[in-house]
Each structure stands twice: as C-alpha cells, then as structure tokens.
Amino acid sequence: MKLDPSIAAVVTGGASGLGEATARTLAAKGARVALFDFNEERGAAVAAEIGGIFCKVDVTQEESVDAGFTKARAAHGQERIIVNCAGTGNAMKTAARDKATGETKHYPIDAFERIIQINLIGTYRCAAKSAKGMLDLPALDDGARGVIINTASVAAEDGQIGQAAYSASKGGVVSLTLPMARDLMNDGIRVNAILPGIFDTPLMARASDAVRQSLAAGVPFPKRFGQPGEYAALVLAMIENDYFNGEDVRLDGGIRMAPR
C-alpha cells in the first residue's frame, strides 16, 4: 500500500513511545493520522505537530472507542491503516510468600483482568471495529482495502517471572494474528503483529541507569535498547509490502529473555 494524503490511519497509544514514533512516521509519508490515547495533553500536542487529530480514547470502553472512530473518520474519512500500540504491563507472581511475614497470596484476579482488557481485548476491539469500516472501502491494487498491525511483545514467547498476565495478553495478540488475517483475506485486509524487545520508551526511561545498562547488556546485538523509530520502520515495511500478511515478527536485537 502506497502512503499518500489519500490514506487515513489510526494509531492507538499514539501519544508516546512506539505509537508516537509510528504516528510521526506515517504522517511524514503523507498519511492523515488520528491518534487514540488517554493522555489528552500529550496526544493533542503530538497531533498538532504532525498535522493530525487527537481522539481521547480508553480502549477498554466500547463507547469511547466508537466515539474515537467517529471523530477520526469525520476528519479524515475511513482509515485504511490501524496500528495498535496501546498497552500496559505489571509484574506480580502467580502466587508468592511474603518474605517478612511468611503470608501467602496469589495474583489479584482484577489486576490480571485489567491487563487482558487493555492489551488483548482492547487491541481486538479496535482492530475489529476498524476492519468493519474497511470492508466498505473501494479496493486498491491487488484488491487491497486495509492493513492492521498489532503490537505484542517478546514476552509472548519468553515471559519473565511476574509476567504471567502480561505474557498471556501479548500471547493472545500473537495467536489472533493468523486467524484474523484469514478472516479478512477475501476482503483484502492484511493483519500482522510485531513483538518488540526492550525499547527506549517512557516506561523504560523511569528505570535507574544501573537497570538500563544491565538490560541493554543482555541484548546480543546491537547492545542497546531498541529505538521507537526502528519499530515505526517495521510498521512502514509491513504497510508498504503487500505480501506481508499473517506474520508475527520479533524486533529485539536477538534477545531471548531469561527468567528474570
């Protein structure tokens, strides 16, 4: 799919990190970009800088997502591209013993459900609603109508201690890629997923220098964090190469995560 001003795109989690880099990259290629995010101040600032539109969206809420698509489509028309970057994580063992008191406890179920709601169901919700809209678009070359790119994580395949919920949510994103691509293949909508490794995002910026150096040293090559622009470059390749479909691609410098 060739990017130009006739192409509208939606990027969830577009106010920062991987989503922001993706939004900037797509806008620089000429696409009309709508950012979905919960951070109104930052999202509106990024949208203004790239000539896009900001939509305050909570991906766990049906009405919020519907309102976001309505606003984005009123401004730019039906999107042909959606990149789902909205997500979060936490770290807590499935069950553990308090070192001080000896008391045992299990992972709070509501905390587990929250991660699934945001990372997995939120991704599916936005992808499904975008795909429905794409069905009514006229076909481009090769019958193409749209592209869906979802963000998983290397934790889907080698999750660490405390990542049961996060890994489950991202594993779900990986697992839905092929069946979703098959669901939509006869309507010219491609579906792919990216599994980022350790990237230099606002989340990682909060880590201490010692932690950052230790994590970077564990990357085979190059021995550094991934840059959001490198994620965006892979998004661009998946969009522009029409034979890229039904794939889950690790982007991680060759790292395989240890238990901790």
N, C-alpha and C positions, 0 to 999 in steps of 0.2 A: 504494500500500500504506500503510495507516494503521499508525503505530508505537504500540505499547502493550505492556504486560507479557507479552502472549501471543506476541510476536515475539522470536525469538532471532537474534543477529547475531554474526559473526566479523569481526574486523579484524586483518589481518596487518600487521606493523610498528607495532603499536598502542602501543608503549612511549614513542614520542616523535614529534615533528613532526606531519605530516599525519595519521598513523594515530592518534596520541593525541587530536588535536582531533576526529577523526571518532568515536572511541570515546566521548569525553565528550559529544558532541552526541547520539549515538544513545541513550546512557544517560539523558540529560536528557529525552528524548522518551518514555522509559518502556521501551525495549527492554532485553532481557537480553544483555549484551555479553561476549564472550570475546575476550581479546587474545592473539594469537600474536606472539611476539617471541623474540629470542635473549638480550636483556638482562633477565635474571631479576629483578634488584634493582629496576630502574625499572619494569618491566612489572608486577610484583606490587604495587608502590606505587600505580600508576595504577589497577589493577583494584580495589584496596581502596577507593580514593577514590570510584569510581563504582559500587560495589556489583556489580562484575563478577567474572570469573575470569581468571586468567593461565595460559597454557599455553606452556611453553618449547618453541619450535619453530624448527627450521632448515628453511627452505622448499626447500633443495636435497636434503634427505634424505627419501625415501619413508616410512620407518618413523617419523621424527619428526613428519611431517605427519599421518600416520594416528593416532599417539598423541595429537596435539593435538586432532583432531576427536573422538576417543573421549572425552577428558576434558571437552571443551566440551559435547558432547551429553549426557553423563551428568549434567551440572549443569543445563543449560538446555533440553535437547531439540534436535531437528534445527533448524538455523538456516535462516531464510528469506532472510537477507541475508549476503553476504560482500563486504567491501571490501578489496581487495588493495593495501596500501601498502608492503609490504616491498620494499626495493630498495637498490641502492648504485651507485656510479659510480667511474670513474677517468679519467685524462687521459693519453694517450700517442699519439703519431703512428703511423700505419701503418708508416712507415719514416722514418728520420731519420739525420742525420750529427752526430756529436759535435763540438761547436764547438771543443773544446780539442784533441782528438786526430785529428779527421777520420775516425774509425772509423764505419762504417755499421752499423745494426742495424734489425731490424723489431720490431713489436709482439709481445711474447711470447704465443704461442698459448694457453698455460694461463691467462694473465690475461684474454684475450678470452673464453675459455670460462667463466671464473668469473662474469663479468658476465652472460653469456647464461643461465647456470644459475640465478642468483639472480633477475634481473629478468624474464626471459621464461619459462623453464621452471618456475621457482618459482611465478610467477603462474598459469600454465596448470595446474600440478599442484593448487594449492589451489582454483582455480575448478572444475576438472573433478570433483574429489572432493566439493566442496560441491554441485555440480549433481546428482551421482548421488544424494546424500541427499535433495535437494529433490524428486526425482521421486516419492518415496513420500509426500509431504505431501498432505493434502487441499487442494483448490483453494479459494481465496478468491474475492472478487468478480471477475468477468470471467475466471475460470479461472486467476487468478494463483497461482503457487506460490513464486516467489522472485525475487531481484534480485542480480545480480553486477555489481560495479563495479571495474574495474581501473585502475591508475594508470600512465599513460605519461609523456610529457614533451614540451615543445615541441621538444626535441632530436630527436624522431622526425621532425620536418619541417624543422627548420633547425639541425642539429647543427653544433657549432663544431669548430675544429681540436683534434685529440686526442680527439674523442668518437666515433670510429668504432664501438667496441664498445658504448658506452652508447646511441648513436643506433640501432644495429642492434637492441639488445634492446628499446628502447622503441618502435621502429618495428614490431617484431613484435607488441607488445601492441596497437598500433593496428590492425594488419592482421588480428588474430584476432577483433576485436570483432564485425564483421558476420557472418562465418561461424559464430561461436559463438552469436550471437543467433538465427541461422537454424536451427542445430542444435537449439536448445531451445525454439523458438517454439511448437511444438504441445503443449508441456508447461507453458506459462505461466511460463517463466523468462526474464526480461529481462536483457540484457547491455549495459553502456555502459562507456566509458572517459573519463577526464579527463586532459588534457595540461597539467599545471601549468607556469607560467613560473618566475620567480625568487621563491622563497618563503622566509620567515624561519624556517628550520628549524635544528636544532642543527648541521647541516653548514655552513650559511652563517654561523652565529654564530662559527665559527672563523676566518673571513676578517678581514683587517685593516679598520679603519674606512675607509681610502682605497679599498680594493677594494669594500667595501659601498656607499660613496657613488657610486662610478663605475657600479656595476651598477644601482643604483636610478635614477640619472640617465638611463639608457638606456630606461627604461620610459615609453612615451608618456603614459599617464595611468591611474591616479594614479602619480606619480613616487616610488614606494616599492616595497618588497618586498610580495608577497602575504602575507597572514596565514593561518596554518593554519585558523583558524575560517572563512575565506572558502572554502577548499577543502571543509571539512565542510558548509558551507551548500549547496554544489552537490551533494554526495553526498545530502543530505537531499532536495533537489528531485528528483533522479533516482529516489529511492526512492518518494517520495510521489506523483509524477506518473506514472501508469500508461501514459501514451502516450510516455514517454521510453524508446526502445529502439533498439539498434543504432547508437548515436551516439558519436562521438569529439569531445569538446568542449575547446577551448583555454580555459584560465583564466590569463591572462597580462598583463592591462593593455594589450593591443595590441602587445606587443613582438614583433619579428622579429629573431632573433639574428644578429649579424654573424659573420664567420668567426672572430674572436677577441675 
